[in-house]
Amino acid sequence: MNVTLYGLKNCDTCRKALREIEGDGHNVTLIDVREDGMDPGLLAGLLAKHGDEVLLNRNSTTWRELSEDDRGQKAYTLLSKHPSLMKRPVLVIDEGVSFIGWSQETRAELNKA
């Protein structure tokens, strides 16, 4: 199974997820959304599947630094402009299954897929 991890290379949670997924024997490709960006179609699909309440991190430092006008923009626009607003990591498996965030439950589900 191939897993693509969308996150930030300096994010502790992303690094932990990367280590554990590789330790479970899966091939992982890290896409740093700040440096590499995210495919617009994938972003739209993730928002459609999971919704902005799940994908948009309203507790982040980036969110707190946004103006009220910026916060009123659509989630797609915000995540396109500020990819660090995304809850991390986002994991996409070659079959198109996706997970948001990292927990032992996510790890168990990933190993079932």
C-alpha positions in Angstrom: 0.0 0.0 0.0 1.2 3.5 -0.9 0.3 6.3 1.4 0.7 10.0 0.7 1.0 12.2 3.8 0.1 15.8 3.2 1.4 18.0 6.0 4.4 20.0 7.1 7.9 18.5 7.3 8.5 20.4 10.6 5.3 19.3 12.2 5.9 16.9 15.1 2.6 15.1 14.5 3.4 14.6 10.8 6.9 13.3 11.6 5.4 10.9 14.2 2.8 9.7 11.7 5.5 9.3 9.0 7.7 7.2 11.4 4.8 5.0 12.5 3.4 4.4 9.0 6.8 3.4 7.7 7.3 1.2 10.8 4.1 -0.6 9.9 5.7 -1.5 6.5 3.9 1.0 4.2 5.5 3.2 1.6 4.9 6.9 2.5 5.5 10.0 0.4 5.5 13.3 2.3 4.1 16.3 0.6 4.9 19.5 2.4 1.8 21.6 1.7 3.6 24.9 2.5 6.5 24.2 0.0 4.8 21.9 -2.6 1.2 23.0 -2.3 -1.8 20.7 -2.7 -3.6 19.6 -5.9 -6.7 21.8 -6.2 -8.9 18.8 -7.1 -7.7 16.9 -4.1 -8.4 19.8 -1.8 -11.9 20.2 -3.2 -12.5 16.5 -2.8 -11.3 16.4 0.8 -13.5 19.3 1.7 -16.5 17.6 0.0 -15.8 14.3 1.8 -14.8 15.6 5.3 -16.1 19.2 5.4 -14.4 22.3 6.6 -15.2 21.6 10.2 -12.8 18.6 10.0 -10.2 19.9 7.6 -9.8 23.5 8.7 -7.9 24.0 11.9 -9.5 26.9 13.6 -7.3 26.4 16.7 -4.0 27.1 14.8 -1.7 30.1 15.2 -2.3 30.9 11.5 -6.1 31.1 12.1 -5.6 33.4 15.1 -3.4 35.7 13.0 -6.1 36.1 10.2 -8.2 39.2 10.0 -12.0 38.8 10.5 -12.4 39.4 6.8 -10.1 36.6 5.9 -11.8 34.2 8.4 -15.0 34.8 6.5 -13.7 33.4 3.3 -14.6 30.0 2.0 -12.5 27.1 3.4 -11.2 26.2 -0.1 -9.9 29.8 -0.6 -8.4 29.9 2.9 -6.6 26.5 2.6 -5.4 27.5 -0.9 -3.8 30.7 0.4 -2.8 29.3 3.8 -2.1 25.6 3.6 -0.9 25.5 7.2 -4.5 26.0 8.2 -5.2 22.4 7.3 -5.5 19.8 10.1 -2.5 17.6 9.8 -1.6 15.1 8.6 -3.9 14.3 5.8 -3.3 10.7 4.6 -4.4 9.5 1.2 -4.1 5.8 0.3 -3.8 4.7 -3.3 -7.4 3.5 -3.3 -8.5 7.1 -2.6 -9.3 6.5 1.1 -8.4 9.5 3.2 -7.8 10.2 6.9 -7.5 13.6 8.7 -5.3 13.8 11.7 -3.2 11.2 13.5 -4.3 8.9 16.4 -4.0 5.3 17.3 -7.5 4.9 15.8 -6.3 6.3 12.5 -3.3 4.1 12.6 -5.5 1.0 13.2 -7.8 2.0 10.3 -4.9 2.6 8.0 -3.5 -0.9 8.7 -6.9 -2.4 7.9 -7.2 -0.6 4.5 
